[in-house]
Amino acid sequence: MLNPTTDPSVTTSLAEAIQSLLPALEDFMRFEDQDLAASQYPEWSTSLNEPLPERGRGAETTLRILKDMVIPHGLRTGAPGFAGWVTTMPTVVPVAAAFSASIAGAQRYWLQTFNYLERLALEWLKELLGLPVSYQGTFSSGGSTANLIALAAARQWACEQRGLDPSRDGLETLVKPRLYASDQVHHVVGRAAGVLGLGRSALISLPTDDALRLDVGALRDQLRRDKTDGCTPIAVIASAGTVNTGAIDPIGDILEVCRKEQVWLHVDGAYGGFAILDPEVAPLMHDLVEADSLAVDPHKWLAVPLGCGATFVRDRALLGRALTMEPAEYLEGSASQDETIGSQFDGLGYTFHDFNLEQSARSRGVTVWAALNEIGTEGIRSRVTLHNSFALHLAELVEASPVLELLAPVTLSICCFRYVPTDLQGANGNTETLNNLNREILMRLHREHHHIPSSTKINGQLAIRPCYINPRTTLSDVDGLAEAVERIGKETWAHSAAAD
Ligand SMILES: Cc1ncc(COP(=O)(O)O)c(C=O)c1O
């Protein structure tokens, strides 16, 4: 029978524990090994698949498993050739900041440096993006939540215009709510519509132009039709960097429509928001600062540890009304009543819970502060400009190649292309054959470990889709991908022709 007098876990000797893991982490970050997660899957999954221990296995064993089994089989999104989805491994200093926060800033409240930096990082982001200082910012877990928070504000605003308070009373009397976005918008927006009680089918998917940007004429027509039908427009969502191709919707024109029709404009800049710093791209994005709300994702291009998105909303009080938790005795009641601060626990510090979906949360701002403090606006500008230039460079290689085909214009750091063998060019090209061939090339790229893009479909055609946001990628990785696709394409096509 247990009769504990002290906690059974280790609460001291941090340096020893971390130092025991550091060599494995440093090894991992050299990316010299092959993809051990795949090749050794049977071994490590069997070994980790232990029953819940009744008696703990102890600190030493737990750290040893982390060192020998878990870390070496982790996810290699930081490998220089990785360019899949819109994700990467964080850089070192923000990781160190996140680690520090998990020790010394283990909650977002109270009078403490990490809480202070939460607010300062939001102010810095506004300055970086050129947003007015009056906008209310808030950190959350990523692009999904950042968009959800923005659309909660949009819902509140649209309903308040009609004398309703959805956050207090629900949506019972809301008539046919509608959200508008292009057919390229990220699927998290549809989910947000579902979570907010508007319904995924409230999201009207509008066509795009040749460059895969929202067709503003179609938006105008749809709004007019819906007005006649008695619908309630909640928001238009413009993408500042679609996840498929990096296309930037014509934000200025959309803004004009929104102002005329009195509809909320939200910009999803989760991927591309920071590209406003690239002088070549800035003209496409400068109207973004007029949006009613904006989502950006520091855990993408800013390369901070995963779990960090940010929302900015024009009207602080409105965001508060949309997400208020209502004051609670156990929370606000613990703060000093006469505003004297004699202890860090006397005040809640910079409070977030009324602008967010979370009460307790890790300190995210410190990671953003660390990234910006380390390399400054200039560093982020040079990162996004370099990555955008990678995609343009790849597009040039593609256009110069007799067997590669560009499938979408390059706007940001994504380049969508495919391999087309000479005998499948022009009228001989069958979409299904080309899709299968390019899927096979993609799988081989993944398996050969050096160049790892992901894919998407553009008008039904499978595209190999590198997205450059990885700070460890260099130009030689970009050249290497084009060469690898040509080489693997040739081999795969020759192999399938021989098999026929
Ligand atoms: C444009 C866009 N919006 C939203 C998201 C969702 O962000 P997250 O994966 O951080 O939830 C992404 C992710 O790639 C994105 O590219």
The ligand as an SDF file (V2000), in Angstrom:
LIG
                    3D

 16 16  0  0  0  0  0  0  0  0999 V2000
   -3.5980   29.2180  -45.8830 C   0  0  0  0  0  0  0  0  0  0  0  0
   -3.6740   28.3250  -44.6690 C   0  0  0  0  0  0  0  0  0  0  0  0
   -4.6590   28.5130  -43.7680 N   0  0  0  0  0  0  0  0  0  0  0  0
   -4.7730   27.7490  -42.6750 C   0  0  0  0  0  0  0  0  0  0  0  0
   -3.8920   26.7220  -42.4310 C   0  0  0  0  0  0  0  0  0  0  0  0
   -4.0690   25.8730  -41.2120 C   0  0  0  0  0  0  0  0  0  0  0  0
   -3.0180   26.1280  -40.3280 O   0  0  0  0  0  0  0  0  0  0  0  0
   -2.6150   25.0840  -39.1810 P   0  0  0  0  0  0  0  0  0  0  0  0
   -2.1360   23.8580  -39.8960 O   0  0  0  0  0  0  0  0  0  0  0  0
   -1.5560   25.8030  -38.4390 O   0  0  0  0  0  0  0  0  0  0  0  0
   -3.8260   24.8230  -38.3600 O   0  0  0  0  0  0  0  0  0  0  0  0
   -2.8540   26.4830  -43.3390 C   0  0  0  0  0  0  0  0  0  0  0  0
   -1.9270   25.3760  -43.1450 C   0  0  0  0  0  0  0  0  0  0  0  0
   -1.1270   25.0500  -43.9700 O   0  0  0  0  0  0  0  0  0  0  0  0
   -2.7320   27.3090  -44.4780 C   0  0  0  0  0  0  0  0  0  0  0  0
   -1.7650   27.1310  -45.3770 O   0  0  0  0  0  0  0  0  0  0  0  0
  1  2  1  0
  2  3  1  0
  2 15  2  0
  3  4  2  0
  4  5  1  0
  5  6  1  0
  5 12  2  0
  6  7  1  0
  7  8  1  0
  8  9  2  0
  8 10  1  0
  8 11  1  0
 12 13  1  0
 12 15  1  0
 13 14  2  0
 15 16  1  0
M  END
$$$$
